[in-house]
Amino acid sequence: MVTSNRMSETISERLLAAIRRDIVLGDLAPGSRLRVDELSKRYGTSHIPVREALLQLAGERLVRLEPHKGAVLRTVTPKFVADIHDTRAAIESLLIRRATEKITSAELEDLERLCEAHAAAATTGNDITLSETNKAFHRHIAQVADNPEASYILDQGWDLVISLRHRFAQTPERIADIVRQHRSIVAAVRARDIDQAVRAVQEHCDSARDDLLARM
């Protein structure tokens, strides 16, 4: 029984990761209807793990479960983009403040390494690696801050924003700005300058919001 449950969990986890990846790549468009039978064929699995994945995504508000229609991938509107970035700025400001106060030397080294890993990814032209290294950088700050509830809220709806960024490709200039902003955040944390760290995060979130809204 344990083995069977573990196998079922693994299938569901893999399916959830695959659907998220397709959202990130824009292969599942915002507003599209996600039918259980079509997803089962697409991902080569039975209906049960598909339903489990859709329930998980609905809990994260990535999809809506509508009566008689099933699951619909959330439509990203300009207001949603502005709201999610403004919310992100408030939460990230809280996290960077706490992280700057308590970060250890080892954690700072990891933050610097993740920052430079993202900078290196920016030169490859690989959007997936760029997204993953960007997320790793921000998640490390959240882990150092040690506020799981804030981190959970921060993650809500973010895969859809990433999907939109892929659809409206970031310019090399914008990517260079992100690298610079990450380094500014790291420099402020290294200096234990809480106010500057908060300002750097606010600039980072505001410019991300404005850039995406301008390209929608």
LOTILO-782817 format. One record per residue (C-alpha): x, y, z; residue in three letters. Coordinates in steps of 0.001 Angstrom, whole numbers, padded with zeros to 6 digits, always signed. Each point is the difference from the previous one (the first is absolute). Example, Ala and Ser with C-alpha at 12.3 -4.5 7.8 and 13.67 -1.06 7.14 Angstrom:
% residues 2
+012300-004500+007800ALA +001370+003440-000660SER 
***
This chain:
% residues 216
+000000+000000+000000MET +002835+002413+000861VAL +001710-000761-003291THR -003233+000543-001924SER -000647+003319+001737ASN +003564+001140-000583ARG -000261-000904-003692MET -003279+001928-000309SER +001575+003029+001673GLU +002946-000149-002381THR -002271-000091-003065ILE -002024+002942+001327SER +003133+001986+000826GLU +001487-000617-003436ARG -003250+000908-001721LEU -000330+003183+002046LEU +003571+000951-000910ALA -000697-000702-003687ALA -003142+002153-000026ILE +001824+002799+001786ARG +002831-000250-002510ARG -002479+000330-002885ASP -001534+003026+001703ILE +003462+001554+000282VAL +000730-000719-003667LEU -003367+001389-001069GLY -001090-003332-001499ASP -003141+000177+002150LEU -001425+003436-000670ALA -001667+002094+002736PRO -003771-000259-000331GLY +000128-003417-001652SER -002243-002817+001232ARG +001864-002935+001525LEU -001991-003161-000718ARG +000860-003116+001974VAL -000177-002326-003008ASP +002154+002277-002168GLU +002600+000435+002735LEU +000042-003764+000568SER +000851-000554-003674LYS +002485+002878-000083ARG +001985-001261+002984TYR -000591-003717-000449GLY -001632-000662+003347THR -003370-000980+001459SER -002763+002369+001052HIS +000646-000277+003755ILE +003424+001720+000155PRO -001277+002648-002431VAL -002900+000808+002333ARG +002395+000085+002968GLU +002295+002394-001858ALA -002902+002293-000942LEU -001198+000096+003610LEU +003500+000961+001102GLN +000199+002726-002642LEU -003445+001261+000998ALA +001172+000215+003609GLY +002869+002151-001207GLU -002472+002083-002068ARG +001810-000820-003220LEU -003218-001468-001374VAL -003695+000568+000701ARG -002395-002922+000413LEU -003250+001089-001656GLU -003309-001933+000147PRO -000758-001847-003254HIS +003225+001324-001551LYS +002723-001665+002034GLY +003390+001610+000531ALA +000951+003254-001703VAL +003521+001395+000080LEU -000089+003421+001598ARG -000013+002951-002389THR +002736+002500+000766VAL -001330+003552-000260THR +002006+003222+000408PRO -001643+000487+003403LYS +001072-003497+001076PHE +003563+000738-001124VAL +000067+003292+001910ALA -001600-001522+003101ASP +002291-003026+000130ILE +003119+002141-000411HIS -001119+002506+002640ASP -000767-002860+002374THR +003348-001568-000816ARG +001794+003285+000729ALA -001598+000251+003442ALA +000820-003594+000907ILE +003502+000056-001461GLU +000723+003199+001940SER -000973-001823+003190LEU +002142-003006-000920LEU +003090+001971-001021ILE -000189+002039+003209ARG -000007-003132+002132ARG +002580-001777-002164ALA +002409+002934+000217THR -000307-000009+003779GLU +000712-003705+000467LYS +001957-001306-002992ILE +003101-002045+000845THR +003305+000080-001859SER -000770-003365-001609ALA -003469+001133-001066GLU +001457+003202-001436LEU +002483-002032-002036GLU -002890-002083-001330ASP -001922+003166-000910LEU +003020+001365-001867GLU +000401-003325-001816ARG -003671-000068-001022LEU +000220+003606-001170CYS +002941-000812-002255GLU -001657-003216-001214ALA -002894+002138-001211HIS +002431+002458-001598ALA +001660-002899-001824ALA -003396-001333-001120ALA -000763+003436-001444ALA +002743-000546-002582THR -001275-003380-001224THR -003314+000959-001611GLY -001651-002901+001858ASN -003260+001385+001411ASP -000666-003002+002231ILE +003417+000182+001673THR -000407+003752+000369LEU -003383-000437+001715SER +001248-002784+002261GLU +003092+001903+001145THR -002084+003130+000584ASN -002454-001932+002124LYS +002826-001702+001915ALA +001482+003400+000868PHE -003278+001322+001406HIS -000864-003241+001774ARG +003351+000013+001782HIS -000774+003438+001424ILE -003374-001327+001156ALA +001640-003036+001606GLN +002495+002164+001862VAL -002823+002261+001207ALA -001771-003134+001264ASP -003601+001105-000486ASN -001784-002923-001708PRO -003365+001777-000074GLU +001419+002988-001868ALA +001815-002357-002367SER -003233-001877-000737TYR -001860+003202-000867ILE +002935+001120-002137LEU -000272-003107-002157ASP -003720+000381-000754GLN -000649+000678-003671GLY +003650+000523-000796TRP +000240-002793-002581ASP -002608+001841-002071LEU +002052+003184+000088VAL +003044-001995-001139ILE -002121-001411-002831SER -000897+003517-001068LEU +003638+001079+000117ARG +000852-002811-002394HIS -002825+001007-002306ARG +001153+003623-000051PHE +003710-000722-000105ALA +002242+002071+002216GLN +002503+002185-001808THR +003748-000397+000589PRO -000098+003423+001646GLU -002665-001139+002460ARG +001934-003161+000831ILE +003124+002089+000611ALA -002046+002219+002334ASP -001114-003048+001986ILE +003599-001160+000400VAL +001009+003474+001181ARG -002913+000161+002427GLN +000820-003406+001478HIS +003577+001121+000557ARG -001240+003192+001672SER -002116-002096+002356ILE +002980-002219+000838VAL +002249+003014+000587ALA -002496+001507+002444ALA -000382-003298+001853VAL +003776-000403+000164ARG +000265+003496+001506ALA -002810-000816+002468ARG -001741+003141-001272ASP -003639-000869+000581ILE -001483+003189-001419ASP +002055-000260-003190GLN -000909-003672-000375ALA -003697+000897+000224VAL +000437+002793-002556ARG +001815-002379-002364ALA -002785-002573+000269VAL -002667+002651-000556GLN +001779+001218-003143GLU +000304-003601-001209HIS -003714-000747+000451CYS -001197+003331-001379ASP +002117-000274-003134SER -001183-003597-000560ALA -003612+001184+000227ARG +000481+002992-002282ASP +001961-001976-002593ASP -002611-002742-000237LEU -002929+002424-000156LEU +001719+001924-002796ALA +000358-003175-002081ARG -003518-001399+000486MET 
***
